[in-house]
Structure formats: C-alpha cells, structure tokens
Amino acid sequence: MTDDDDGVPEPVVHRPPRWRFSLVWLVPLVAALVGLGLLVRTWMLAGPTITIEFKTAEGLEEGKTQLRFKEVVIGKVRSIELAEDFTRVKVTVDLNKDASRAAVADSRFWIVRPRADLGGVSGLNTLLSGAYIGVDIGKSAESQRAFQGLEVPPAVTNDSQGRGFRLAAADLGSLNLGSPVYYRRIPVGRVVGYELDPDGRGVSLQVFVDAPYDRFVTPSSRFWNASGVDVNVGPQGFKLNTQSLVSVIAGGVAFQAPDNGEPPAAEGLRFRLYNDMAAAMAPQDKVLLALRLRFYQSVRGLAVGAPVDFHGLQLGEVTRIDFEYDAARQRFAADVGAVIYPERLGNAYLALRSKLRQADGEAPRRVFERLIAQSLRAQLRSGNLLTGQQYVAMDFLPKGEPTLAPPQAGALVVPTVPGSFDQLQSQIANIVDKIEKVPFDEIGLQLRDSLAEANQLLKTLDGQVAPEMRQTLEQARQTLRSAEEALGADGPMQQDLRGTLESVDRAARSLRALTEGLQRHPQSLLRGKPDDPVLLRLSPLPQQGLEQTPP
C-alpha cells in the first residue's frame, strides 16, 4: 500500500545513537576509581605476609591482634588456623611495607602476655589492651616467611649492646633463664640459655654481659656459681657466702678477672663454671700427681672433695671413694683416690726436685717416693667434731705397720696407718678388756662380808665401849674442873707459885750483884771480900750470910 492509495503518510523511523552518556553513570564511575585507587594504595603499602607457629593462640584474634616492634604497630593478624598435625597453631600476619625488614631469617616472634619471671613483671598493659605479638627484628640479609614463635620473650634482643659467652658446668644447679650475672656484686648481665652437652656429661650455659661491663671479661676471667646461700661446714671451719637476695632466690653467676692488663675476651669464648669462689680463684696447678690409698677403717665423714693436708697446707683433694674386699685379710677396705699438687709445697718442692736427675715428667713421683721411703704416711683425721667430717693427712709417722694398696697404673701408692680416732677406739677397747677381767663378783662378796663385820663392830662399840667412854669423859671433866679450881687466882697452888717466883727473882738479883762484884774485884776470890760499900750495898745476900756465920 502506498500513500496515494489510502491517504496515510508513510512513517519515518529515527534511530537513536547506541551509546548515550548519562550523568547517572558518573557516580559508579567515581566509586570505581576511588576503589581502584585504594586498592593500588593498599597494594603499594602492603608488606610481605608471614606465618608464625605457636603452641597456643591464647589471646590472639583475627583482624584485631597487632604485631608490634618497640610498641609501634608494624602488622596485623589476618588469620589463625591449626597446623596439619594439630600440635600447633599457624598465625598469618600481614606486615606493613615499611616493616618488611622484619621478615628475615634471625627475627624472633613471641606473644606478649602478663608474665612474672626472674627478670621481673612484664606485659601488664595487655590486661586492658589485650595480647599482641612482639618481634625482635634480626640483622640477617636472608629473607624468610615462616617462623617458629617463642614461648617466652628473648632475654637478649638483637639491638642489645654487649657480648655473649659460654660456660661449661657439671650441672645446672639453681640457675635458670634470666639468672643474673655479677661482677663485684653488681648485676652486669644474665643467663640467656642453657643446653645439655651431646655426651650428657655436662651443661653448657649462654650468658650475656651488657656493655660497658663486657670489657671486664678477659681470657683469664674466672666464673663461679653464686646461687643461693653457700654454707660450708668442713675441716676448715664454718663459711657463709652469698651475692645478693636475688641470687639467693633465683641463683646467679659471678666472675672476676685478674688485673694483668689483658684485652677483653672475644665473643662466644668458652669458660669453666666453678662451684664456688674459692675453687674459681684457687691457683691453677699445672703439675698434679694421682694417689691411691687403702684404709681398713670407717670412712664415715670422708667425702669427695675432702682436702689432703700436709702440715696444715692443703696439698690436694679426694677424687673418689670405692670399697673392695680383701680376701687375704677377709675384711672390707676403702679404696680412696686423690690428687695432689706438688708445686704447692713451693721452695721445698723445688729443693727436693733439684736433687733428682729424672725428667720433669717423673720428678713429682720421684720426690714423693723418696718421702715415702722416709716414713711419709697417710692417715684419716677428724676435721670437725660437730659434723664428723674427716680429711686425709700426710705426715711422717714411723710408728705403726703401714697398709699398702695394690699398685695401679698412673697412681702412686701411699702407705696408710690407722687414724687417731681409730687408735683412740683401740685404746678404749683395751681398757674395757682389762676392766672386764677384774673379778667384780668376788670383790662384791668380800665387800659384803667386810660390811657385815663392820656392822657387828659398830654394834659392839655401841653396846660396850660407848658406856665406858661416857664414864671416862665424865671423870676427865671432873679432873679438869679440879685443876681449874686449883689454878684459880685465890687457890693455894697459885699462892705457892707466886712465892716461888718471888724467891727466884731475889736469887736472880743477888746473882747479878755477885757477878758485878767479881767483875770489879776478881782478887776477892783469893783474898776475900773487900770492904767496898758499893759492893756491900749491891750484894745484900752475902751480908745476910755474914750475919749468920760466926766469926
């Protein structure tokens, strides 16, 4: 049909353009650009992703727990999942780009929680903010993405100033991680690790000494265990030694270096850890001689480490104590091993050694063989009466039959004699034997008979002699009373005695006058008495005689 046929015009079709811009599309376009920008920015700012394994994920949350270094946030936990063997947990952490240096081989990670240990109390701020992961960024140039997390914070971080050293000890004692290290009783470091030796015969400890105190550690330094209170009651007496209250509770290590101008020790140098300060600071003896001793007596109180004494000088120490059976004597014997250091004798050892011609290696043995030939003997003696501890004394004891141990390669056999306490016991036993031989039963019977006779005698004295003695005493009392009356002031005996004394006095005066007259006129003995008025006056008795004698 055409327009001319029906009179209707033919429609004209206008097709709009296929792509027509509308303002509505501007909004999602801007949003897309912003999202793309954020994505690019996040990609540019994002650091590496690392995985850390811990024993437990206690306190960790996905998307919230932070990774901090020196309290600065450098990452965040993305996810937490169990390991394939279900023994540990894997924590995935996204590091910031500026913290990508933390993903190196020697970096260490741990969970910071409230913790109280020997080093003090830490992590208290996590009580409010929650736990976070701490990191000690390493110094290695090797990149790494998988790490084994630590259960406790490291005692020494990689940025600590100082040096670490290794100590060899027989056992750990009371030492632990964080135990302090002292220099002149000042804490200068700490114990940062320990491990058992591969052969299982000792323990190796790692200690770290902070700068600037690490310069005091020299190759000649001595380290000793300063843990707890060192109380020693031995043959030398009572000793008490400690470093500080912290070392009493947590243990500790102390060291001291001789003032010989040595340079500081190198990093990682190995030292021996002594049991106490006395052992550490003792002179280092270069020459030693092994001894073997045999005692047929109790060694109660003798212990390994007991001193070997020579005239008050500690010449060595006991190293072992064994028992063996002597089939010949059918007795048990104590086989004691010891070491001595001959150089401790000083000039005396040098003088003895100068008389020998043997090589230096045999000189110590030859010196003591000569001393043994001169009656050098070993003897157990009591070192402390309170504790009963004993020590080995070496002295010249010619008396007593010595006891010899079987020879042993490398050890010098020293003859022994019974100890002083054993001798005292033997003497006491002899006294007891003699006392047992005394016939106490017979003596008791005789004593009983003697007492019975004495009792009978007492009865006789009381019944017969006592009355007679009473009469005798009464008569003696009367006699004394009569004598007292006769010797009284008015008694006849007193008057007669007074007259007699007067007569004696007159006779003495006359004799004195006669003696004076004879001294003056000795011729009167031949011629007779002269008419001397003085003599006549001084001699009344002769006048009386003239009156009585007829002419």
C-alpha positions as CSV (number, residue, x, y, z in Angstrom):
1,M,0.0,0.0,0.0
2,T,1.2,3.5,-0.9
3,D,0.3,6.9,0.4
4,D,-1.7,7.6,-2.7
5,D,-3.9,4.7,-2.1
6,D,-5.1,5.3,1.4
7,G,-4.1,8.9,2.0
8,V,-1.9,8.0,5.1
9,P,1.6,9.2,5.0
10,E,4.4,6.7,5.4
11,P,6.1,6.8,8.9
12,V,9.7,7.9,9.2
13,V,11.9,5.8,11.6
14,H,14.6,7.7,13.5
15,R,17.2,5.5,15.3
16,P,18.9,7.0,18.4
17,P,22.7,6.6,18.8
18,R,23.8,3.3,20.5
19,W,25.9,4.9,23.3
20,R,24.4,7.8,25.1
21,F,26.2,9.3,28.1
22,S,24.1,9.9,31.2
23,L,25.0,11.6,34.4
24,V,23.7,8.7,36.3
25,W,26.8,6.7,35.4
26,L,29.1,9.2,36.9
27,V,28.5,8.0,40.5
28,P,29.6,4.4,40.0
29,L,32.5,5.6,37.8
30,V,33.8,7.7,40.6
31,A,33.3,4.9,43.1
32,A,35.2,2.6,40.9
33,L,38.0,5.0,40.5
34,V,38.2,5.5,44.3
35,G,38.2,1.8,45.0
36,L,40.9,1.3,42.4
37,G,42.9,4.0,44.0
38,L,42.5,2.4,47.4
39,L,43.4,-1.0,46.0
40,V,46.5,0.4,44.4
41,R,47.4,2.3,47.6
42,T,46.9,-0.8,49.7
43,W,49.0,-2.9,47.3
44,M,51.7,-0.3,47.4
45,L,51.7,0.0,51.2
46,A,51.3,-3.7,51.9
47,G,54.3,-5.6,53.1
48,P,55.1,-9.3,53.0
49,T,52.8,-11.9,54.6
50,I,54.5,-14.2,57.1
51,T,53.4,-17.3,59.0
52,I,54.3,-17.8,62.7
53,E,53.7,-21.0,64.6
54,F,52.8,-21.0,68.3
55,K,51.9,-23.7,70.8
56,T,48.6,-21.9,71.5
57,A,46.7,-18.9,70.2
58,E,45.6,-17.8,73.6
59,G,44.8,-14.0,73.5
60,L,45.0,-13.7,69.7
61,E,42.1,-12.6,67.4
62,E,41.8,-12.4,63.7
63,G,41.8,-8.9,62.3
64,K,42.5,-7.3,65.7
65,T,45.7,-8.6,67.2
66,Q,48.7,-6.4,66.3
67,L,52.3,-7.0,65.6
68,R,54.5,-4.5,67.5
69,F,58.1,-3.6,67.5
70,K,59.2,-1.3,70.3
71,E,55.4,-0.6,70.9
72,V,55.0,0.5,67.3
73,V,52.4,-1.3,65.2
74,I,54.0,-2.9,62.1
75,G,51.4,-5.5,61.2
76,K,48.2,-7.3,62.0
77,V,47.0,-10.8,62.3
78,R,45.0,-11.9,59.2
79,S,44.0,-15.5,60.2
80,I,44.6,-18.2,62.7
81,E,44.4,-21.9,61.9
82,L,45.5,-25.2,63.2
83,A,48.6,-26.9,61.9
84,E,48.2,-30.2,60.0
85,D,49.3,-32.3,63.0
86,F,47.1,-30.3,65.4
87,T,50.1,-29.8,67.7
88,R,50.5,-26.1,67.0
89,V,48.6,-23.1,65.5
90,K,49.6,-21.1,62.4
91,V,49.1,-17.4,62.7
92,T,49.2,-15.4,59.4
93,V,50.4,-11.8,59.8
94,D,50.3,-9.1,57.2
95,L,53.3,-6.8,57.7
96,N,53.4,-3.1,56.8
97,K,55.6,-2.3,53.8
98,D,57.9,-0.2,55.9
99,A,58.3,-3.2,58.2
100,S,59.3,-5.7,55.5
101,R,62.8,-5.7,57.1
102,A,61.2,-7.9,59.9
103,A,60.8,-10.8,57.6
104,V,64.4,-12.0,57.8
105,A,65.9,-15.3,59.0
106,D,67.0,-14.3,62.5
107,S,63.9,-12.4,63.5
108,R,62.1,-13.7,66.6
109,F,58.4,-13.5,67.5
110,W,56.5,-14.1,70.7
111,I,53.2,-13.4,72.3
112,V,53.2,-10.6,74.9
113,R,51.0,-11.5,77.8
114,P,51.2,-10.6,81.5
115,R,54.2,-12.5,82.8
116,A,56.2,-12.7,86.1
117,D,59.6,-14.3,86.0
118,L,63.1,-13.9,87.4
119,G,63.6,-10.8,85.3
120,G,60.6,-9.1,86.8
121,V,56.9,-8.5,85.8
122,S,56.1,-7.6,82.2
123,G,53.1,-7.2,79.9
124,L,50.8,-5.6,82.4
125,N,49.5,-3.2,79.7
126,T,48.0,-6.2,77.9
127,L,45.4,-6.6,80.8
128,L,43.4,-3.7,79.2
129,S,44.6,-3.7,75.5
130,G,44.8,-7.5,75.0
131,A,47.7,-9.6,73.9
132,Y,49.8,-8.8,70.9
133,I,52.8,-10.3,69.1
134,G,56.2,-8.9,69.8
135,V,59.1,-9.1,67.4
136,D,62.9,-8.8,67.7
137,I,64.0,-7.8,64.2
138,G,67.1,-9.6,63.1
139,K,70.2,-8.4,61.3
140,S,70.3,-11.2,58.6
141,A,70.1,-10.3,54.9
142,E,68.3,-13.6,54.2
143,S,64.5,-13.2,53.7
144,Q,62.2,-15.7,55.3
145,R,58.3,-16.1,55.5
146,A,57.8,-19.0,58.0
147,F,58.9,-18.7,61.7
148,Q,58.7,-20.7,64.9
149,G,57.4,-18.4,67.7
150,L,59.0,-18.3,71.1
151,E,57.0,-19.1,74.2
152,V,58.9,-16.6,76.4
153,P,60.4,-13.3,75.4
154,P,64.1,-13.5,74.5
155,A,66.5,-12.5,77.3
156,V,68.7,-10.5,74.8
157,T,67.4,-8.7,71.8
158,N,69.4,-8.2,68.6
159,D,69.9,-4.5,69.4
160,S,71.4,-5.1,72.9
161,Q,74.9,-3.8,73.4
162,G,77.3,-6.3,74.9
163,R,78.8,-9.7,74.3
164,G,77.8,-13.3,75.0
165,F,79.9,-16.1,76.4
166,R,79.6,-19.8,77.0
167,L,80.1,-21.6,80.3
168,A,80.7,-25.3,80.9
169,A,79.3,-26.7,84.1
170,A,78.8,-30.2,85.6
171,D,75.1,-29.4,86.2
172,L,72.6,-26.5,86.0
173,G,72.1,-26.2,89.8
174,S,69.6,-23.5,90.6
175,L,70.4,-21.4,87.5
176,N,67.7,-20.6,85.0
177,L,66.9,-18.2,82.2
178,G,67.2,-14.7,83.5
179,S,69.5,-15.5,86.4
180,P,71.8,-12.5,87.0
181,V,75.5,-12.3,86.2
182,Y,77.5,-10.3,88.8
183,Y,80.8,-8.5,88.7
184,R,82.0,-7.3,92.1
185,R,78.4,-7.9,93.4
186,I,77.0,-5.6,90.7
187,P,74.5,-7.2,88.2
188,V,76.0,-6.8,84.7
189,G,74.3,-9.5,82.7
190,R,72.1,-12.5,82.8
191,V,71.8,-16.2,81.7
192,V,70.2,-16.3,78.3
193,G,70.2,-20.0,77.6
194,Y,71.4,-23.5,78.5
195,E,71.5,-26.9,76.9
196,L,72.7,-30.4,77.7
197,D,76.0,-31.4,76.2
198,P,75.8,-34.0,73.4
199,D,77.5,-36.7,75.6
200,G,75.2,-35.9,78.5
201,R,78.1,-35.4,81.0
202,G,77.7,-31.6,81.4
203,V,75.7,-28.5,80.7
204,S,76.5,-25.5,78.5
205,L,75.2,-22.1,79.5
206,Q,75.0,-19.0,77.5
207,V,75.4,-15.7,79.4
208,F,75.2,-12.2,78.1
209,V,77.2,-9.3,79.7
210,D,75.9,-5.8,78.9
211,A,78.2,-3.1,77.7
212,P,80.3,-1.4,79.0
213,Y,80.8,-4.2,81.6
214,D,81.7,-6.7,78.9
215,R,85.2,-5.2,78.7
216,F,86.0,-6.6,82.2
217,V,85.7,-10.2,80.8
218,T,89.2,-11.3,79.8
219,P,90.5,-14.6,78.7
220,S,91.8,-15.2,82.3
221,S,88.4,-14.4,83.9
222,R,87.0,-17.0,86.4
223,F,83.3,-17.7,86.6
224,W,81.6,-19.4,89.5
225,N,78.1,-20.4,90.6
226,A,76.9,-17.8,93.1
227,S,73.4,-19.3,93.6
228,G,71.7,-19.3,96.9
229,V,73.5,-19.2,100.2
230,D,76.8,-21.0,100.2
231,V,77.1,-22.6,103.7
232,N,80.1,-24.8,104.2
233,V,81.0,-26.6,107.4
234,G,84.1,-28.5,106.7
235,P,87.5,-29.2,108.2
236,Q,88.5,-25.6,107.6
237,G,85.5,-24.4,109.7
238,F,82.2,-22.6,109.0
239,K,81.9,-20.5,105.9
240,L,78.9,-18.4,104.7
241,N,78.9,-16.7,101.3
242,T,76.2,-15.1,99.1
243,Q,76.0,-12.4,96.4
244,S,72.5,-10.8,96.9
245,L,68.9,-11.6,97.8
246,V,68.1,-12.1,94.1
247,S,70.8,-14.8,93.8
248,V,69.5,-16.5,97.0
249,I,66.1,-16.9,95.3
250,A,66.9,-17.1,91.6
251,G,70.5,-18.1,91.5
252,G,73.3,-16.3,89.7
253,V,76.7,-16.4,88.2
254,A,79.7,-14.2,89.3
255,F,83.0,-13.6,87.6
256,Q,86.3,-11.9,88.4
257,A,89.3,-11.1,86.3
258,P,92.9,-10.7,87.4
259,D,94.4,-7.3,87.0
260,N,97.0,-8.3,84.4
261,G,96.1,-5.8,81.6
262,E,94.7,-8.5,79.3
263,P,92.4,-7.3,76.4
264,P,88.6,-8.1,76.6
265,A,87.6,-11.7,75.7
266,A,86.2,-12.5,72.3
267,E,82.5,-13.0,71.6
268,G,81.4,-16.6,72.4
269,L,84.6,-17.6,74.3
270,R,84.1,-20.7,76.5
271,F,84.9,-20.6,80.2
272,R,84.6,-23.2,83.0
273,L,81.9,-22.6,85.6
274,Y,83.3,-23.4,89.1
275,N,81.1,-24.5,92.1
276,D,82.2,-21.6,94.3
277,M,84.5,-18.6,94.5
278,A,87.2,-20.5,96.5
279,A,87.6,-23.1,93.7
280,A,87.5,-20.5,91.0
281,M,90.1,-18.2,92.5
282,A,92.4,-21.0,93.6
283,P,95.8,-21.1,91.9
284,Q,95.8,-23.1,88.7
285,D,98.1,-26.0,89.4
286,K,99.9,-27.3,86.3
287,V,101.6,-30.4,88.0
288,L,99.4,-33.0,89.6
289,L,100.1,-36.5,91.0
290,A,97.5,-39.2,91.4
291,L,97.5,-41.1,94.7
292,R,95.9,-44.4,95.8
293,L,95.2,-45.1,99.5
294,R,93.7,-48.0,101.3
295,F,92.1,-47.8,104.7
296,Y,90.8,-50.7,106.9
297,Q,88.6,-48.4,108.9
298,S,85.3,-46.5,108.7
299,V,85.5,-43.6,106.2
300,R,82.3,-42.0,107.5
301,G,82.7,-38.3,107.1
302,L,85.1,-38.6,104.3
303,A,83.7,-37.2,101.0
304,V,84.8,-36.5,97.5
305,G,86.5,-33.1,97.6
306,A,87.8,-33.5,101.1
307,P,91.3,-31.9,101.5
308,V,94.5,-33.8,101.5
309,D,96.6,-32.0,104.2
310,F,100.3,-31.8,104.7
311,H,101.4,-29.9,107.8
312,G,98.4,-27.6,107.6
313,L,98.8,-27.0,103.8
314,Q,96.0,-28.3,101.5
315,L,98.1,-30.2,99.1
316,G,95.2,-31.8,97.1
317,E,91.8,-33.3,97.4
318,V,90.0,-36.7,97.4
319,T,88.6,-37.6,94.0
320,R,86.9,-41.0,94.6
321,I,85.9,-43.4,97.3
322,D,85.4,-47.1,96.5
323,F,85.1,-50.3,98.5
324,E,86.7,-53.6,97.8
325,Y,87.0,-56.9,99.6
326,D,90.5,-58.1,100.8
327,A,90.3,-61.9,100.6
328,A,93.7,-62.3,102.3
329,R,92.5,-60.5,105.4
330,Q,88.8,-61.3,105.0
331,R,88.0,-57.6,105.5
332,F,86.5,-54.8,103.6
333,A,88.8,-52.0,102.7
334,A,88.2,-48.4,101.5
335,D,90.0,-47.7,98.2
336,V,90.5,-43.9,98.2
337,G,91.8,-42.0,95.2
338,A,93.2,-38.5,95.5
339,V,95.2,-35.9,93.6
340,I,97.9,-33.7,95.0
341,Y,99.7,-30.7,93.5
342,P,103.4,-30.8,94.5
343,E,104.1,-27.3,93.4
344,R,102.0,-26.1,96.4
345,L,105.0,-27.0,98.5
346,G,106.8,-24.0,97.0
347,N,110.5,-23.8,97.6
348,A,110.6,-27.1,99.4
349,Y,109.4,-28.9,96.3
350,L,111.9,-27.1,94.2
351,A,114.7,-28.0,96.6
352,L,113.7,-31.7,96.5
353,R,113.3,-31.8,92.8
354,S,116.8,-30.2,92.3
355,K,118.3,-33.3,93.8
356,L,116.9,-35.6,91.1
357,R,118.2,-36.3,87.7
358,Q,115.0,-37.7,86.2
359,A,112.9,-35.9,83.5
360,D,110.4,-33.3,84.6
361,G,107.5,-35.6,83.9
362,E,108.8,-38.1,86.5
363,A,110.1,-35.6,89.1
364,P,106.9,-35.3,91.2
365,R,106.6,-39.0,91.5
366,R,110.3,-39.5,92.4
367,V,110.1,-36.7,95.0
368,F,107.2,-38.4,96.9
369,E,108.7,-41.9,96.5
370,R,111.7,-40.6,98.4
371,L,109.4,-39.0,101.1
372,I,107.6,-42.3,101.4
373,A,110.9,-44.1,102.0
374,Q,111.4,-41.6,104.8
375,S,108.2,-42.7,106.5
376,L,105.7,-40.4,104.8
377,R,102.2,-41.9,105.6
378,A,98.6,-41.1,105.0
379,Q,96.1,-41.0,107.9
380,L,92.4,-40.2,108.3
381,R,91.8,-37.5,110.8
382,S,88.8,-35.7,112.2
383,G,88.4,-32.2,110.8
384,N,85.3,-31.1,112.6
385,L,84.0,-32.6,115.8
386,L,80.5,-31.2,115.3
387,T,79.9,-32.7,111.8
388,G,82.2,-35.6,112.0
389,Q,83.9,-34.7,108.7
390,Q,87.3,-36.3,108.0
391,Y,90.2,-35.4,105.8
392,V,93.4,-37.2,104.7
393,A,96.5,-36.0,106.5
394,M,100.0,-36.8,105.2
395,D,102.7,-36.8,107.8
396,F,105.9,-38.6,108.8
397,L,104.7,-41.4,111.1
398,P,107.3,-44.1,111.6
399,K,105.3,-45.9,114.2
400,G,102.7,-48.5,113.2
401,E,102.6,-51.1,110.5
402,P,101.6,-49.4,107.2
403,T,98.9,-50.6,104.9
404,L,99.6,-50.8,101.1
405,A,97.1,-50.8,98.3
406,P,97.6,-52.8,95.1
407,P,99.6,-50.9,92.5
408,Q,97.6,-49.1,89.9
409,A,98.9,-47.6,86.6
410,G,99.4,-43.9,86.8
411,A,98.8,-43.7,90.6
412,L,101.3,-43.5,93.4
413,V,100.5,-45.9,96.3
414,V,100.9,-44.2,99.6
415,P,101.1,-46.3,102.8
416,T,98.4,-45.6,105.4
417,V,98.2,-46.0,109.1
418,P,95.1,-46.1,111.3
419,G,93.7,-42.8,112.1
420,S,94.0,-41.1,115.5
421,F,90.3,-41.8,116.2
422,D,90.8,-45.4,115.4
423,Q,93.8,-45.5,117.8
424,L,91.7,-43.9,120.5
425,Q,89.0,-46.5,119.9
426,S,91.5,-49.3,120.1
427,Q,92.9,-47.9,123.4
428,I,89.4,-47.6,124.8
429,A,88.7,-51.2,123.8
430,N,91.9,-52.4,125.5
431,I,90.9,-50.6,128.7
432,V,87.4,-52.1,128.5
433,D,89.0,-55.6,128.1
434,K,91.1,-55.0,131.2
435,I,88.1,-53.8,133.2
436,E,86.2,-56.9,132.2
437,K,88.9,-59.1,133.6
438,V,88.5,-57.5,137.1
439,P,86.6,-60.0,139.4
440,F,83.9,-57.6,140.4
441,D,81.7,-60.6,141.8
442,E,84.4,-61.7,144.2
443,I,85.1,-58.1,145.2
444,G,81.4,-57.6,145.9
445,L,81.2,-60.7,148.1
446,Q,84.3,-59.7,150.1
447,L,82.9,-56.2,150.4
448,R,79.6,-57.6,151.7
449,D,81.4,-59.6,154.3
450,S,83.5,-56.6,155.3
451,L,80.5,-54.5,155.7
452,A,78.8,-57.2,157.9
453,E,81.9,-57.4,160.2
454,A,82.0,-53.6,160.4
455,N,78.3,-53.6,161.3
456,Q,79.0,-56.1,164.1
457,L,81.9,-54.0,165.3
458,L,79.7,-50.9,165.5
459,K,77.1,-52.8,167.5
460,T,79.8,-53.9,169.9
461,L,81.1,-50.3,170.3
462,D,77.7,-49.0,170.8
463,G,76.8,-51.6,173.5
464,Q,80.1,-51.9,175.5
465,V,82.6,-49.3,174.6
466,A,80.2,-46.4,174.4
467,P,79.1,-46.5,178.1
468,E,82.8,-46.8,179.3
469,M,83.8,-44.0,177.1
470,R,80.9,-41.9,178.6
471,Q,82.2,-42.6,182.2
472,T,85.8,-41.8,181.2
473,L,84.7,-38.5,179.7
474,E,82.8,-37.7,182.9
475,Q,85.9,-38.4,185.0
476,A,88.0,-36.2,182.7
477,R,85.5,-33.4,183.1
478,Q,85.8,-33.6,186.9
479,T,89.6,-33.6,186.7
480,L,89.6,-30.5,184.6
481,R,87.2,-28.8,187.0
482,S,89.5,-29.6,190.0
483,A,92.5,-28.3,188.1
484,E,90.7,-25.1,187.3
485,E,89.8,-24.6,191.0
486,A,93.5,-25.3,192.0
487,L,94.8,-22.9,189.4
488,G,92.4,-20.1,190.3
489,A,93.5,-16.6,191.5
490,D,92.9,-17.4,195.2
491,G,93.9,-21.1,195.1
492,P,96.8,-22.4,197.3
493,M,98.7,-23.6,194.2
494,Q,98.5,-20.1,192.8
495,Q,99.8,-18.5,196.1
496,D,102.7,-21.1,196.3
497,L,103.6,-20.4,192.7
498,R,103.7,-16.6,193.4
499,G,106.0,-17.0,196.4
500,T,108.3,-19.3,194.5
501,L,108.5,-16.8,191.7
502,E,109.4,-14.0,194.2
503,S,112.2,-16.2,195.6
504,V,113.5,-16.9,192.2
505,D,113.5,-13.1,191.5
506,R,115.5,-12.3,194.6
507,A,118.0,-15.0,193.8
508,A,118.5,-13.6,190.3
509,R,119.2,-10.2,191.7
510,S,121.7,-11.5,194.1
511,L,123.5,-13.5,191.4
512,R,123.6,-10.4,189.2
513,A,125.2,-8.4,192.1
514,L,127.8,-11.1,192.8
515,T,128.7,-11.2,189.1
516,E,129.2,-7.4,189.0
517,G,131.3,-7.5,192.2
518,L,133.5,-10.2,190.8
519,Q,134.0,-8.2,187.6
520,R,135.2,-5.2,189.7
521,H,137.2,-7.2,192.3
522,P,138.3,-10.5,190.8
523,Q,141.0,-10.8,193.6
524,S,138.3,-11.3,196.1
525,L,138.2,-15.0,195.1
526,L,141.7,-15.3,196.7
527,R,141.9,-12.5,199.3
528,G,138.4,-12.4,200.4
529,K,135.7,-9.8,200.1
530,P,136.9,-6.2,200.3
531,D,135.2,-3.6,202.4
532,D,133.6,-1.9,199.4
533,P,130.5,-0.1,200.5
534,V,129.1,-0.2,196.9
535,L,129.6,-3.9,196.8
536,L,128.1,-4.4,200.2
537,R,125.2,-2.3,199.2
538,L,124.7,-4.1,195.9
539,S,125.1,-7.5,197.5
540,P,122.6,-8.0,200.3
541,L,122.7,-11.8,200.3
542,P,126.4,-12.0,201.4
543,Q,125.7,-9.6,204.2
544,Q,122.9,-11.8,205.4
545,G,125.4,-14.7,205.2
546,L,127.9,-12.8,207.4
547,E,125.3,-12.2,210.0
548,Q,124.5,-15.9,210.2
549,T,128.2,-17.1,210.1
550,P,130.1,-16.9,213.4
551,P,133.5,-15.1,213.3
